[in-house]
Amino acid sequence: QKEVEQNSGPLSVPEGAIASLNCTYSDRGSQSFFWYRQYSGKSPELIMSIYSNGDKEDGRFTAQLNKASQYVSLLIRDSQPSDSATYLCAVKTSYDKVIFGPGTSLSVIP
Amino acid sequence: GAVVSQHPSRVICKSGTSVKIECRSLDFQATTMFWYRQFPKKSLMLMATSNEGSKATYEQGVEKDKFLINHASLTLSTLTVTSAHPEDSSFYICSAAGGSRDTQYFGPGTRLTVL
């Protein structure tokens, strides 16, 4: 089992819809979780971080964390074509290493 | 805040030469810096982790004598690709982290092409 897994893409959603990106991790002791966005040919940029169970909202983005299920998700409301990118989930493990998932490619169709 | 710069953004060099890439945290002190490489349409691959003032920790399979990392201060880390070959052509990205949460902030990346 890989340490951080993300739902395979590419994920296509129509403009204005909700995009749901999922991530699971294997280390139960993980405490810090991050979502990054990476446009093609560019480096990743931090969208948000989450540390406690529940939801965390920032504008159109909502991160959801469920440590019991070892699951973290990112919801993008009112998806825009400019949201088309690869989304990376990152998890800081109990042994102090940040592991990145393989990424999910999102395409928002106008 | 949390700005990381990287220089150069793009470099083309001949096979056998060495290339140095600089990574700077501009508005925070980075206790840890990371170096990644990424091939087209592939995942980030962590190459090494460096802490200020100490030797870098390299990931399995990464040649430390080929990829020299120096983290001389809390705001600067360098990666030197020695005796570069065409297979070293890639997108090299640094990130910097400071504080207990260890959020990583990425530099804009350096695209290396070895002819």
Interface residues (C-beta under 8 A of the other chain):
Chain A: S32 F34 Y36 G41 K42 S43 P44 E45 L46 S49 Y51 L88 A90 K92 D96 V98 F100 G101 P102 G103
Chain B: A2 F34 S43 L44 L46 F91 I93 S95 A97 R101 D102 T103 Q104 Y105 F106 G107 P108 G109
